[in-house]
Amino acid sequence: MKAGIHPEYREVVFQDVTSDFQFLTRSTLGSKESVKWEDGNEYPLIKIDISSASHPFYTGKHKIMDTGGRVDRFRKRYAK
């Protein structure tokens, strides 16, 4: 394998913004934001729109997640 072409894995915290659920895992993603984790260390914070804590398949609840105003645009367009 070629040296120097693989990304570095580091521990990061992913936060589901809809349910405020957080989990620590390893990833190649980075962020300018950081958060203090339960172990007292600071880790980069990556905010995500959906995770297993808010996905309808895992929760059994159906929620309309309108992050970009798509539902409102659809209703305005086809309300005629």
Secondary structure, DSSP 8 states (H G I E B T S, - for coil): --TT-S---EEEEEEETTTTEEEEEEES---S-EEE-TTS-EEEEEEES--TTT-HHHHS------SSSHHHHHHHHT--
